[in-house]
Amino acid sequence: MARTRGRRFLPLAALALVAYDAHGQESATSAAPATHDADALAKELSNPVSTLISVPFQENLDFSIGQNDGWRSTLNVQPVYPVSLNSSWNMINRAILPITYQDNVVGSQSDFGLGDTTVEIFFSPKAKTSGGLIWGVGPALLLATATKDVLGGEKWGAGPTALVLKQEGLLTYGLLVNHIWSFAGNGNRNDISSTFIQPFYAYGAGHGRTYTLNLESTYDWKAGQWTIPVNLVASQVLKLGSQLASVGIGGRYYVEAPASGPEWGIRIFVTLMFPEH
């Protein structure tokens, strides 16, 4: 049976972001890159089909999982590599490779290894629409790369993915969706039919700071079950030595999840950026 959750996480997350902003007001000027526009870079990172080459390392810690009150660490390595196809079109290649450690999630055992990899390829026009929309469509692939059966579905899958967004001044908002059906893999494992829906809203606060709210909603058509974490994060563009990067922290709360799913979590990330000179 699913667990529908309340909203007590959100005030705590908002308080943490206020504290982050207070610190940022003091340090953002010195932290902003001198040779690149920090706000422009932050805005590009808010656009999933921008032409910025980046490598995000996103650490997700989820707690209160299942009856054993287990926890899980998932480090998502998410390289983004855009390719210019011609004068009108870009191809944006995005991958998500999870590296997972979990404890007391499956019985009392601990598990560590790679999870299944998701790859999305967006074909996106270089020019915005007359209404200012940015969009992209393409295939989504599920690769059975998990090194342990409890960390993946042991299935290969594919389906469509699409994205639409708009950037107006300090705001970026839009919607990313995909659907994946399994077509091969271990015949003893459940087939996959899963829809991912991610509405997102980002506010650029200046000096390379961004506040982002999104819902990473997944619907499992085979189980008839939603999983909906609400993520609220703050990020800052800066230099790590000579490397341009964006660092961020935030929280997540599961407003809907299976009975064996987590209740809340923390997200910490570092995104390495490689803008064209």
Stockholm file with secondary structure:
# STOCKHOLM 1.0

chainA/1-277         MARTRGRRFLPLAALALVAYDAHGQESATSAAPATHDADALAKELSNPVSTLISVPFQENLDFSIGQNDGWRSTLNVQPVYPVSLNSSWNMINRAILPITYQDNVVGSQSDFGLGDTTVEIFFSPKAKTSGGLIWGVGPALLLATATKDVLGGEKWGAGPTALVLKQEGLLTYGLLVNHIWSFAGNGNRNDISSTFIQPFYAYGAGHGRTYTLNLESTYDWKAGQWTIPVNLVASQVLKLGSQLASVGIGGRYYVEAPASGPEWGIRIFVTLMFPEH
#=GR chainA/1-277 SS CCEECCSTHHHHHHHHHHHHHHHHHHHHHHHSCSSSCHHHHHHHHTCTTSSCEEEEEEEEEEEEETTTTEEEEEEEECCEEEEECSSSEEEEEEEEEEEEEEESSSTTCEEEEECCEEEEEEEEESSCCTTCEEEEEEEEEEECCCSSGGGSCCEEEEEEEEEEEEEETTEEEEEEEEEEEEEEECTTSCCCEEEEEEEEEEEEEETTEEEEEEECEEEETTTTEEEEEEEEEEEEEEEETTEEEEEEEEEEEEEEECTTSCSEEEEEEEEEEECCC
#=GC SS_cons         CCEECCSTHHHHHHHHHHHHHHHHHHHHHHHSCSSSCHHHHHHHHTCTTSSCEEEEEEEEEEEEETTTTEEEEEEEECCEEEEECSSSEEEEEEEEEEEEEEESSSTTCEEEEECCEEEEEEEEESSCCTTCEEEEEEEEEEECCCSSGGGSCCEEEEEEEEEEEEEETTEEEEEEEEEEEEEEECTTSCCCEEEEEEEEEEEEEETTEEEEEEECEEEETTTTEEEEEEEEEEEEEEEETTEEEEEEEEEEEEEEECTTSCSEEEEEEEEEEECCC
//
